[in-house]
Amino acid sequence: MKKQLLFMTVLMAFLATSLNSCKKDNQKDAPLLPPQSSFIMDMSDFNNELKSTTITYTNYLWAVTNVGVWNTILTVNLAIPVASFVEAFNHEAFYDPATESWVWSYNFTVGNDIYLASLKGKYISNGVEWKMYISKSDSFTGFLWYSGVSNQAGTEGSWILKNDPLNNQDFIKINWHRNNYNDASIKYENVLAGNANLGTYILYGVNNDPIYNAYYNIFNNTNSNLTEIKWHRVNQYGRIKDMAHFNDANWHCWDGNHLDVVCE
């Protein structure tokens, strides 16, 4: 009898511990959303309208052209994924025990079209797994448009974006990290199988360099050419290196007014 009583006591204690553990896991706070900079590349320093396109602005103009090509591609192809992600920050998540995920559910608009987003964040051993499902009335339902992982601190991770609901193929891979305003990077890479631009990428980063504290590396896989751009975010002077365009491996510079200058 004493043995049975002891067994029941131990069993009840075990069950109570297990239930409390499950309850604690279910009530864990929602994971921290990755920063918007994990999805959106800052191209604002190269969106300026030049006062002239004469030879005195050629170096800066070539930087604008290279960044502009990617800006156009991303604006057109990532409008819906970007809008869906940005809108998530305006909503609270709820816990879904069926999927053991935290869910952000909301409508968002792109142009004249209304979409339904369901962003799911699930804790995994090394961080958080993210899945964004998007629906559009009378068009498609629950399309997994992008997914990714991040560490729990929200300082680094990656995304994989699909092409669109009609072409369910991996299209763009994003790798990112952000420790603070002066230590961050984001890279978009074309991973579309069979595409002529497979492997082409643009990498943007910021750092604490006192002379050039921001940079782009733009790699074109079709001709194996790397364009390097460095500039100062406040003073706006910078330089560019592009073997295919300039026919040399030298830096070509501009000053704070974007005028061509001889590199020091």
C-alpha positions in Angstrom: 0.0 0.0 0.0 2.8 2.4 0.9 4.6 1.5 -2.4 1.4 2.3 -4.3 1.0 5.6 -2.5 4.6 6.5 -3.1 4.2 5.6 -6.8 1.0 7.7 -7.1 2.7 10.7 -5.4 5.7 10.5 -7.8 3.4 10.1 -10.8 1.3 13.1 -9.8 4.4 15.2 -9.3 5.7 14.2 -12.7 2.4 15.1 -14.4 2.2 18.4 -12.6 5.7 19.3 -13.7 4.9 18.3 -17.3 1.7 20.3 -17.4 3.4 23.3 -16.0 6.2 23.0 -18.5 3.7 22.8 -21.4 1.8 25.7 -20.1 5.0 27.7 -19.7 6.0 26.9 -23.3 2.5 27.9 -24.7 2.6 31.2 -22.8 6.1 32.1 -24.0 6.1 35.6 -25.4 5.8 36.0 -29.2 9.1 35.9 -31.0 10.7 39.2 -31.9 10.0 40.1 -35.5 13.1 40.5 -37.6 13.8 44.1 -38.3 12.4 45.7 -41.5 16.0 46.0 -42.7 16.2 42.2 -42.9 13.8 42.5 -45.9 14.3 46.0 -47.3 17.5 47.4 -48.7 18.3 51.1 -48.2 18.9 52.6 -51.7 18.0 56.2 -50.7 21.5 57.6 -51.2 21.3 56.7 -54.9 17.8 57.9 -55.7 18.9 61.5 -56.2 18.0 63.4 -59.3 21.2 64.7 -60.9 21.4 68.3 -61.9 23.3 67.3 -65.0 24.3 64.1 -66.8 27.5 65.7 -68.2 30.9 64.1 -67.8 31.4 65.8 -64.5 28.9 63.5 -62.8 29.9 60.2 -64.6 31.2 58.3 -61.6 28.3 58.9 -59.3 25.9 58.4 -62.2 27.2 55.0 -62.9 26.7 54.1 -59.2 23.1 55.4 -59.5 22.5 53.3 -62.6 23.7 50.1 -61.0 21.7 50.5 -57.8 18.7 51.7 -59.9 18.6 48.4 -61.9 18.2 46.4 -58.7 15.8 49.0 -57.2 13.5 48.5 -60.2 13.7 44.7 -60.0 13.0 44.6 -56.3 10.2 47.2 -56.5 8.4 45.4 -59.2 8.9 41.8 -58.0 8.9 42.2 -54.2 6.1 44.7 -53.8 3.6 42.2 -52.3 6.1 40.4 -50.0 7.6 43.7 -48.7 4.1 45.2 -48.1 3.0 42.1 -46.2 6.1 42.1 -44.0 6.0 45.8 -43.2 2.3 45.6 -42.2 3.1 42.9 -39.6 4.6 45.5 -37.3 1.2 47.1 -36.9 -0.4 44.0 -35.4 -0.2 41.7 -32.3 0.4 38.0 -32.6 -1.7 35.2 -31.1 -0.6 31.7 -30.1 -1.9 28.8 -32.2 -1.4 25.6 -30.1 -2.3 23.4 -33.1 0.8 24.5 -35.0 2.8 25.6 -31.9 3.3 28.9 -33.7 2.7 32.6 -33.1 0.5 34.0 -35.8 0.2 37.6 -37.1 -3.0 37.7 -39.3 -4.1 40.9 -41.1 -5.2 42.4 -44.4 -2.8 44.6 -46.4 -3.2 46.5 -49.7 -0.9 46.8 -52.8 -2.3 49.2 -55.4 -6.0 48.5 -55.6 -5.7 44.9 -54.4 -6.4 43.6 -50.9 -4.5 40.6 -49.6 -4.7 38.5 -46.4 -1.4 37.7 -44.7 -0.7 35.0 -42.1 2.8 35.2 -40.8 3.8 32.3 -38.5 6.7 32.3 -36.2 7.7 29.1 -34.5 10.5 28.6 -31.9 13.1 26.1 -33.0 16.3 24.9 -31.4 18.5 27.6 -32.9 16.0 30.5 -33.1 12.8 31.1 -34.9 11.3 29.7 -38.1 9.2 32.1 -40.2 6.5 31.3 -42.8 4.4 33.9 -44.6 1.2 32.7 -46.2 -0.7 35.1 -48.5 -4.2 34.9 -49.9 -6.1 36.9 -52.4 -9.9 36.5 -52.9 -10.8 34.6 -56.0 -7.2 34.2 -57.0 -5.1 32.1 -54.6 -5.2 30.9 -51.0 -2.5 30.3 -48.5 0.4 30.7 -50.8 3.7 30.3 -48.9 5.3 33.3 -50.5 8.4 33.4 -48.3 10.0 31.7 -45.3 13.1 32.1 -43.3 14.9 31.7 -40.0 16.3 34.2 -37.5 18.1 34.0 -34.2 16.0 34.8 -31.1 17.8 38.1 -30.6 16.6 39.2 -34.1 20.2 40.2 -35.2 20.7 37.8 -38.1 18.9 35.3 -40.4 17.8 34.5 -43.9 14.7 34.5 -46.2 13.8 32.5 -49.3 11.2 34.2 -51.5 9.1 32.5 -54.1 8.6 34.0 -57.6 4.8 34.3 -57.4 1.7 32.0 -57.0 1.8 31.0 -60.6 5.5 30.2 -60.6 6.2 28.5 -57.3 10.0 28.5 -57.5 12.7 29.9 -55.2 13.5 33.3 -56.6 15.4 35.5 -54.2 17.5 34.5 -51.2 18.1 37.2 -48.5 20.9 36.9 -46.0 21.0 39.6 -43.3 22.5 40.7 -40.0 22.0 43.9 -38.0 23.7 44.5 -34.7 23.2 48.3 -34.7 23.0 51.4 -36.9 26.7 51.1 -37.8 26.9 47.3 -38.2 24.5 45.8 -40.6 24.3 44.1 -44.0 21.7 42.6 -46.4 22.3 40.6 -49.5 19.8 39.7 -52.3 20.8 36.8 -54.5 19.0 35.4 -57.6 18.5 31.7 -56.9 15.9 31.0 -59.7 17.0 27.7 -61.3 17.6 27.9 -65.0 17.6 31.7 -65.0 20.3 33.6 -66.9 21.0 35.7 -63.9 21.3 32.8 -61.4 23.9 33.8 -58.8 23.7 37.5 -59.5 23.5 39.5 -56.3 23.6 42.8 -54.6 25.1 43.2 -51.1 24.6 46.4 -49.0 26.3 47.1 -45.7 27.2 49.8 -43.2 30.1 49.9 -40.8 32.2 52.2 -38.6 34.8 53.2 -41.2 35.5 56.9 -40.8 36.0 57.5 -44.5 33.6 55.1 -46.3 30.9 53.8 -43.9 28.5 52.3 -46.5 29.0 50.0 -49.5 27.4 48.0 -52.2 28.9 44.9 -53.9 27.0 44.2 -57.1 27.9 40.9 -58.9 26.6 40.2 -62.4 26.9 36.5 -63.1 26.3 36.8 -66.8 29.7 38.4 -67.3 31.3 37.6 -63.9 31.7 41.3 -63.2 31.8 42.8 -59.7 30.9 46.4 -59.2 32.1 47.9 -55.9 30.6 51.1 -54.5 31.7 52.8 -51.3 30.6 56.2 -49.9 30.0 58.2 -46.7 26.4 58.3 -45.7 26.5 61.8 -44.3 29.1 63.7 -46.4 28.0 61.9 -49.6 31.4 61.6 -51.3 32.2 58.1 -52.6 33.9 56.0 -55.2 33.2 53.1 -57.6 35.2 50.3 -59.1 33.9 48.4 -62.2 36.3 46.7 -64.6 33.7 46.0 -67.3 32.6 49.7 -67.4 35.8 51.6 -66.8 38.2 49.1 -68.4 40.5 49.3 -65.4 40.8 48.1 -61.8 41.0 51.6 -60.4 38.6 53.5 -58.1 36.7 56.4 -59.7 35.6 59.0 -57.2 33.1 61.8 -56.6 32.9 64.6 -54.0 30.1 65.6 -51.6 28.2 67.3 -54.5 28.6 64.1 -56.6 31.1 65.8 -59.0 33.9 63.7 -60.4 37.2 64.1 -58.6 40.6 62.5 -58.7 40.8 59.7 -56.1 43.3 60.4 -53.3 
